[in-house]
Amino acid sequence: LPLGYLLHQVMSALRAEVTDTVLDSLELTFPQYICLRMLSKFPGRSNADLARESSVSPQAMNIVLKGLEERGLVTRPTSVSSGRSLPAQLSREGEALLGRTDNGVRAAEEQLLAKLTVHQRRELKEILATLTTGS
């Protein structure tokens, strides 16, 4: 089977597991979780940057960001001195909520990877990290 198809299937399974076991109870959607996770790694990203990095349209990302802003999980300035890009940042509440997802997300990953040995899990993560960093 093609690699893209297999990766999509794995991502779909992980998304379902994370949503069912963690995100639903926090009233957080998977796209919102991904946005929070990206902002924790790369604060100050614009709507366009976040959309590009998560493979969604700028319009869809704008909806995600607005929802996070309404909950007080993300902040963006009302205006910037140059350009139109409004850099997004996690609020303290956003950081705290994201922290509350960590154990559940790890448990969901373990559930998904349960059929693999510890060695296979480590090897899979190393391979994926190599492919995403381009090294």
MODELLER restraints for C-alpha pairs under 7 A, 6 or more apart:
rsr = mdl.restraints
at = mdl.atoms
rsr.add(forms.Gaussian(group=physical.xy_distance, feature=features.Distance(at['CA:14:A'], at['CA:108:A']), mean=6.98, stdev=0.5))
rsr.add(forms.Gaussian(group=physical.xy_distance, feature=features.Distance(at['CA:14:A'], at['CA:109:A']), mean=6.72, stdev=0.5))
rsr.add(forms.Gaussian(group=physical.xy_distance, feature=features.Distance(at['CA:14:A'], at['CA:112:A']), mean=6.63, stdev=0.5))
rsr.add(forms.Gaussian(group=physical.xy_distance, feature=features.Distance(at['CA:15:A'], at['CA:30:A']), mean=6.85, stdev=0.5))
rsr.add(forms.Gaussian(group=physical.xy_distance, feature=features.Distance(at['CA:17:A'], at['CA:108:A']), mean=5.68, stdev=0.5))
rsr.add(forms.Gaussian(group=physical.xy_distance, feature=features.Distance(at['CA:18:A'], at['CA:105:A']), mean=5.77, stdev=0.5))
rsr.add(forms.Gaussian(group=physical.xy_distance, feature=features.Distance(at['CA:18:A'], at['CA:108:A']), mean=5.59, stdev=0.5))
rsr.add(forms.Gaussian(group=physical.xy_distance, feature=features.Distance(at['CA:19:A'], at['CA:30:A']), mean=6.45, stdev=0.5))
rsr.add(forms.Gaussian(group=physical.xy_distance, feature=features.Distance(at['CA:21:A'], at['CA:104:A']), mean=6.78, stdev=0.5))
rsr.add(forms.Gaussian(group=physical.xy_distance, feature=features.Distance(at['CA:22:A'], at['CA:101:A']), mean=6.42, stdev=0.5))
rsr.add(forms.Gaussian(group=physical.xy_distance, feature=features.Distance(at['CA:22:A'], at['CA:104:A']), mean=5.55, stdev=0.5))
rsr.add(forms.Gaussian(group=physical.xy_distance, feature=features.Distance(at['CA:22:A'], at['CA:105:A']), mean=6.84, stdev=0.5))
rsr.add(forms.Gaussian(group=physical.xy_distance, feature=features.Distance(at['CA:23:A'], at['CA:29:A']), mean=6.34, stdev=0.5))
rsr.add(forms.Gaussian(group=physical.xy_distance, feature=features.Distance(at['CA:31:A'], at['CA:64:A']), mean=6.91, stdev=0.5))
rsr.add(forms.Gaussian(group=physical.xy_distance, feature=features.Distance(at['CA:32:A'], at['CA:64:A']), mean=5.81, stdev=0.5))
rsr.add(forms.Gaussian(group=physical.xy_distance, feature=features.Distance(at['CA:36:A'], at['CA:90:A']), mean=6.96, stdev=0.5))
rsr.add(forms.Gaussian(group=physical.xy_distance, feature=features.Distance(at['CA:36:A'], at['CA:98:A']), mean=6.85, stdev=0.5))
rsr.add(forms.Gaussian(group=physical.xy_distance, feature=features.Distance(at['CA:39:A'], at['CA:45:A']), mean=6.83, stdev=0.5))
rsr.add(forms.Gaussian(group=physical.xy_distance, feature=features.Distance(at['CA:39:A'], at['CA:89:A']), mean=6.32, stdev=0.5))
rsr.add(forms.Gaussian(group=physical.xy_distance, feature=features.Distance(at['CA:39:A'], at['CA:90:A']), mean=6.36, stdev=0.5))
rsr.add(forms.Gaussian(group=physical.xy_distance, feature=features.Distance(at['CA:40:A'], at['CA:90:A']), mean=6.78, stdev=0.5))
rsr.add(forms.Gaussian(group=physical.xy_distance, feature=features.Distance(at['CA:43:A'], at['CA:88:A']), mean=6.75, stdev=0.5))
rsr.add(forms.Gaussian(group=physical.xy_distance, feature=features.Distance(at['CA:43:A'], at['CA:89:A']), mean=5.37, stdev=0.5))
rsr.add(forms.Gaussian(group=physical.xy_distance, feature=features.Distance(at['CA:44:A'], at['CA:87:A']), mean=4.40, stdev=0.5))
rsr.add(forms.Gaussian(group=physical.xy_distance, feature=features.Distance(at['CA:44:A'], at['CA:88:A']), mean=4.89, stdev=0.5))
rsr.add(forms.Gaussian(group=physical.xy_distance, feature=features.Distance(at['CA:44:A'], at['CA:89:A']), mean=5.46, stdev=0.5))
rsr.add(forms.Gaussian(group=physical.xy_distance, feature=features.Distance(at['CA:45:A'], at['CA:87:A']), mean=5.12, stdev=0.5))
rsr.add(forms.Gaussian(group=physical.xy_distance, feature=features.Distance(at['CA:45:A'], at['CA:88:A']), mean=5.61, stdev=0.5))
rsr.add(forms.Gaussian(group=physical.xy_distance, feature=features.Distance(at['CA:46:A'], at['CA:85:A']), mean=5.66, stdev=0.5))
rsr.add(forms.Gaussian(group=physical.xy_distance, feature=features.Distance(at['CA:46:A'], at['CA:86:A']), mean=5.60, stdev=0.5))
rsr.add(forms.Gaussian(group=physical.xy_distance, feature=features.Distance(at['CA:46:A'], at['CA:87:A']), mean=4.58, stdev=0.5))
rsr.add(forms.Gaussian(group=physical.xy_distance, feature=features.Distance(at['CA:46:A'], at['CA:88:A']), mean=6.05, stdev=0.5))
rsr.add(forms.Gaussian(group=physical.xy_distance, feature=features.Distance(at['CA:47:A'], at['CA:58:A']), mean=6.41, stdev=0.5))
rsr.add(forms.Gaussian(group=physical.xy_distance, feature=features.Distance(at['CA:47:A'], at['CA:61:A']), mean=6.32, stdev=0.5))
rsr.add(forms.Gaussian(group=physical.xy_distance, feature=features.Distance(at['CA:47:A'], at['CA:62:A']), mean=6.28, stdev=0.5))
rsr.add(forms.Gaussian(group=physical.xy_distance, feature=features.Distance(at['CA:48:A'], at['CA:58:A']), mean=5.61, stdev=0.5))
rsr.add(forms.Gaussian(group=physical.xy_distance, feature=features.Distance(at['CA:51:A'], at['CA:57:A']), mean=5.72, stdev=0.5))
rsr.add(forms.Gaussian(group=physical.xy_distance, feature=features.Distance(at['CA:51:A'], at['CA:58:A']), mean=5.22, stdev=0.5))
rsr.add(forms.Gaussian(group=physical.xy_distance, feature=features.Distance(at['CA:51:A'], at['CA:61:A']), mean=5.43, stdev=0.5))
rsr.add(forms.Gaussian(group=physical.xy_distance, feature=features.Distance(at['CA:68:A'], at['CA:74:A']), mean=5.53, stdev=0.5))
rsr.add(forms.Gaussian(group=physical.xy_distance, feature=features.Distance(at['CA:69:A'], at['CA:75:A']), mean=5.90, stdev=0.5))
rsr.add(forms.Gaussian(group=physical.xy_distance, feature=features.Distance(at['CA:72:A'], at['CA:91:A']), mean=6.85, stdev=0.5))
rsr.add(forms.Gaussian(group=physical.xy_distance, feature=features.Distance(at['CA:72:A'], at['CA:93:A']), mean=6.72, stdev=0.5))
rsr.add(forms.Gaussian(group=physical.xy_distance, feature=features.Distance(at['CA:73:A'], at['CA:90:A']), mean=6.03, stdev=0.5))
rsr.add(forms.Gaussian(group=physical.xy_distance, feature=features.Distance(at['CA:73:A'], at['CA:91:A']), mean=5.24, stdev=0.5))
rsr.add(forms.Gaussian(group=physical.xy_distance, feature=features.Distance(at['CA:73:A'], at['CA:93:A']), mean=5.35, stdev=0.5))
rsr.add(forms.Gaussian(group=physical.xy_distance, feature=features.Distance(at['CA:73:A'], at['CA:94:A']), mean=3.88, stdev=0.5))
rsr.add(forms.Gaussian(group=physical.xy_distance, feature=features.Distance(at['CA:74:A'], at['CA:88:A']), mean=6.50, stdev=0.5))
rsr.add(forms.Gaussian(group=physical.xy_distance, feature=features.Distance(at['CA:74:A'], at['CA:89:A']), mean=5.53, stdev=0.5))
rsr.add(forms.Gaussian(group=physical.xy_distance, feature=features.Distance(at['CA:74:A'], at['CA:90:A']), mean=4.50, stdev=0.5))
rsr.add(forms.Gaussian(group=physical.xy_distance, feature=features.Distance(at['CA:74:A'], at['CA:91:A']), mean=5.12, stdev=0.5))
rsr.add(forms.Gaussian(group=physical.xy_distance, feature=features.Distance(at['CA:74:A'], at['CA:94:A']), mean=6.19, stdev=0.5))
rsr.add(forms.Gaussian(group=physical.xy_distance, feature=features.Distance(at['CA:75:A'], at['CA:88:A']), mean=5.72, stdev=0.5))
rsr.add(forms.Gaussian(group=physical.xy_distance, feature=features.Distance(at['CA:75:A'], at['CA:89:A']), mean=5.32, stdev=0.5))
rsr.add(forms.Gaussian(group=physical.xy_distance, feature=features.Distance(at['CA:75:A'], at['CA:90:A']), mean=6.29, stdev=0.5))
rsr.add(forms.Gaussian(group=physical.xy_distance, feature=features.Distance(at['CA:75:A'], at['CA:91:A']), mean=6.12, stdev=0.5))
rsr.add(forms.Gaussian(group=physical.xy_distance, feature=features.Distance(at['CA:76:A'], at['CA:86:A']), mean=5.96, stdev=0.5))
rsr.add(forms.Gaussian(group=physical.xy_distance, feature=features.Distance(at['CA:76:A'], at['CA:87:A']), mean=5.86, stdev=0.5))
rsr.add(forms.Gaussian(group=physical.xy_distance, feature=features.Distance(at['CA:76:A'], at['CA:88:A']), mean=4.76, stdev=0.5))
rsr.add(forms.Gaussian(group=physical.xy_distance, feature=features.Distance(at['CA:76:A'], at['CA:89:A']), mean=6.50, stdev=0.5))
rsr.add(forms.Gaussian(group=physical.xy_distance, feature=features.Distance(at['CA:77:A'], at['CA:86:A']), mean=6.15, stdev=0.5))
rsr.add(forms.Gaussian(group=physical.xy_distance, feature=features.Distance(at['CA:79:A'], at['CA:86:A']), mean=6.79, stdev=0.5))
rsr.add(forms.Gaussian(group=physical.xy_distance, feature=features.Distance(at['CA:80:A'], at['CA:86:A']), mean=6.58, stdev=0.5))
rsr.add(forms.Gaussian(group=physical.xy_distance, feature=features.Distance(at['CA:113:A'], at['CA:121:A']), mean=6.87, stdev=0.5))
